Amino acid sequence: QVQLQESGPGLGKPSQTLSLTCTVSGGAITTNYYYWSWIRQAPGKGLEGMGAIAYSGRIYYSPSLTRKSRTSISRDTSKNQFTLQPTSVTPADPAVYSCASRIDPLDSGLAPFGSWGPGTQVTVSS
C-alpha cells in the first residue's frame, strides 16, 4: 500500500500563490489506474474534493470548484510527487488539505480512496 505525505507552507497571505506537495512512497505515481487526489476540509465543513491527477498525467478538477481557474495540479514523476497550487488564496481557503490515492481501472471516479496523507493545515492571514 502506498503512503502519502503532504508538505507546504502552513501560512499564506491573501492573493498569495501557495504550493502544496504530496510525496508518495511505496509505489510510483505512474502506476496504472492510480489516481492522486487533493481534498480539503474547512473548519466546520465537510470534505471537498479539489481535483486529481491520473497515472497517465491527465488532470481532473472538481466541477464544484468554482475557482478552478485559480487552482493548478501538476506532478513531478522524477520525485514521485504531485502538487496543488491554489492560486490567489483568500480568507475562505483556510483548511486542512489532504492528498489521497485510489485505484480506478474504469476511470469511473467512484472508486474509494485507499490511502490518505495525514493532512496539512493551511491558514490565510494578512
LINMOSUL-V233037 format. One record per pair of residues at least 4 apart in sequence whose C-alpha atoms are under 6 Angstrom apart, sorted by the first residue. I is the first residue (numbers start at 1). J is the second residue. Records with the same first field share a line. If there is no record, write none. Layout:
I->J + J
This chain:
2->25 + 26 + 27
3->24 + 25
4->23 + 24 + 117
5->22 + 23 + 117
6->21 + 22
7->20 + 21
8->20
10->121 + 122
11->122 + 123 + 124
12->124
13->124 + 125 + 126
14->89 + 90
15->88 + 89
16->88 + 89
17->87 + 88
18->85
19->84 + 85
20->83 + 84
21->82 + 83
22->81 + 82
23->81
24->80 + 81
29->55 + 80
30->55
31->55
32->55
33->103 + 104 + 105
34->55 + 102 + 103
35->53 + 54 + 55 + 101 + 102
36->52 + 53 + 100 + 101
37->51 + 52 + 99 + 100
38->50 + 51 + 98 + 99
39->48 + 49 + 50 + 97 + 98
40->47 + 48 + 96 + 97 + 98
41->46 + 47 + 95 + 96
42->95
50->62
51->60 + 61 + 62
52->59 + 60
53->57 + 58 + 59
54->58
70->87
71->85 + 86 + 87
72->84 + 85
73->83 + 84
74->82 + 83
75->81 + 82 + 83
76->80 + 81
91->124
94->122 + 123 + 124
95->121 + 122
96->119 + 120 + 121
97->119 + 120
98->117 + 119
99->116 + 117
100->115 + 116
101->113 + 114 + 115
102->113 + 114
104->111
